Structures are given as structure tokens and as C-alpha cells.
Amino acid sequence: NDLERLAATIESDDAPTWIVLTATPSSWPGYGFSGPTDLLDDRYAEVTELCGRPLYLLRGAARDTPVDPCGTG
């Protein structure tokens, strides 16, 4: 299923640099996403919001924080 693939991708060496959440992680049943964002918190840091959505950056990746195109972050 999609959440299993997401979890496997986040845990892999090919994890994406950025993740923008479009759903509340607490609505994801299991798959390592216990609590609000345990799996994300292990590898990512929330850096800002884009259009009201949390933006996570892979820990150890040096990137400038993008400008929120909606002006909400």
C-alpha cells in the first residue's frame, strides 16, 4: 500500500530531501507513523510551512528554506 511504500522510501538511502505533508500523520494507521510523526522525526526536521502545510527537510541536508508562495509560513 502507499503508506508502506512511503515508509520504505523515507527509511532508504534514496530518501527525498523535502517532504510536504498533505495529510495529518496521526491519520496514518501504523507503518512506523505512530504518534504524530515518529518516522518523519527520525530522519527529518520540520523547517517551515508552505501554504499551511508542514515542510520537512532531511536531516543533514543543507538547503535554503523555500519562500512560501502563499505567504502563510
VOPAGU-2260 file (C-alpha; in pm, 1 decimal, decimal comma):
REM VOPAGU-2260
SITE   aa  ch    i         X         Y         Z
SITE  ASN   A    0       0,0       0,0       0,0
SITE  ASP   A    1     100,8     364,2     -32,5
SITE  LEU   A    2     198,3     414,7     332,7
SITE  GLU   A    3     423,8     109,2     330,2
SITE  ARG   A    4     599,8     245,0      20,0
SITE  LEU   A    5     630,2     588,2     182,1
SITE  ALA   A    6     781,2     438,6     497,6
SITE  ALA   A    7    1026,7     228,9     293,3
SITE  THR   A    8    1126,5     535,5      87,6
SITE  ILE   A    9    1180,5     753,5     395,6
SITE  GLU   A   10    1398,8     483,9     552,9
SITE  SER   A   11    1602,5     421,9     235,8
SITE  ASP   A   12    1931,0     571,5     116,4
SITE  ASP   A   13    1725,6     740,1    -158,1
SITE  ALA   A   14    1500,9     930,9      83,7
SITE  PRO   A   15    1371,7    1258,5     -61,8
SITE  THR   A   16    1534,5    1579,4      55,9
SITE  TRP   A   17    1199,1    1751,7     112,3
SITE  ILE   A   18     858,5    1626,2     223,8
SITE  VAL   A   19     544,4    1840,2     226,0
SITE  LEU   A   20     259,3    1686,3     422,9
SITE  THR   A   21     -85,4    1697,5     270,0
SITE  ALA   A   22    -247,9    1473,8     532,9
SITE  THR   A   23    -219,1    1460,1     909,0
SITE  PRO   A   24      28,7    1185,0    1004,7
SITE  SER   A   25    -188,6    1089,2    1302,4
SITE  SER   A   26    -446,2     975,8    1046,6
SITE  TRP   A   27    -198,9     719,2     909,8
SITE  PRO   A   28    -256,2     383,0    1082,6
SITE  GLY   A   29      75,7     229,4    1183,4
SITE  TYR   A   30     353,7     184,5     926,3
SITE  GLY   A   31     600,9     348,3    1166,0
SITE  PHE   A   32     396,1     667,3    1185,3
SITE  SER   A   33     293,6     621,4    1546,9
SITE  GLY   A   34     243,5     934,7    1748,6
SITE  PRO   A   35     223,7    1244,0    1534,9
SITE  THR   A   36     526,1    1190,7    1306,7
SITE  ASP   A   37     771,6     942,3    1462,7
SITE  LEU   A   38     905,8     807,5    1134,1
SITE  LEU   A   39     943,9    1155,8     987,7
SITE  ASP   A   40    1102,4    1291,6    1305,9
SITE  ASP   A   41    1371,2    1021,3    1293,8
SITE  ARG   A   42    1506,8    1146,4     959,3
SITE  TYR   A   43    1353,6    1490,2     903,2
SITE  ALA   A   44    1321,7    1828,5    1070,1
SITE  GLU   A   45    1017,3    2048,9    1016,2
SITE  VAL   A   46    1155,2    2376,7     881,4
SITE  THR   A   47     851,2    2584,0     782,7
SITE  GLU   A   48     506,8    2567,9     627,9
SITE  LEU   A   49     418,1    2611,5     262,6
SITE  CYS   A   50      60,2    2718,1     202,0
SITE  GLY   A   51     -27,8    2599,8     550,1
SITE  ARG   A   52     133,5    2256,1     503,1
SITE  PRO   A   53     436,5    2141,9     708,7
SITE  LEU   A   54     763,2    2121,5     514,3
SITE  TYR   A   55    1025,8    1873,8     632,3
SITE  LEU   A   56    1395,4    1871,4     537,8
SITE  LEU   A   57    1608,5    1556,0     550,7
SITE  ARG   A   58    1841,5    1585,5     849,5
SITE  GLY   A   59    2197,3    1656,9     736,9
SITE  ALA   A   60    2087,7    1816,2     407,7
SITE  ALA   A   61    2194,1    2179,4     380,1
SITE  ARG   A   62    1928,9    2369,0     185,9
SITE  ASP   A   63    1786,3    2720,3     193,2
SITE  THR   A   64    1429,6    2725,5     321,8
SITE  PRO   A   65    1194,5    2797,4      31,5
SITE  VAL   A   66     975,1    3106,2      32,3
SITE  ASP   A   67     609,7    3026,9      99,1
SITE  PRO   A   68     424,9    3109,6    -224,5
SITE  CYS   A   69     105,5    3160,3     -22,2
SITE  GLY   A   70     269,6    3384,0     236,8
SITE  THR   A   71     141,8    3167,9     525,3
SITE  GLY   A   72     468,9    3016,4     655,1
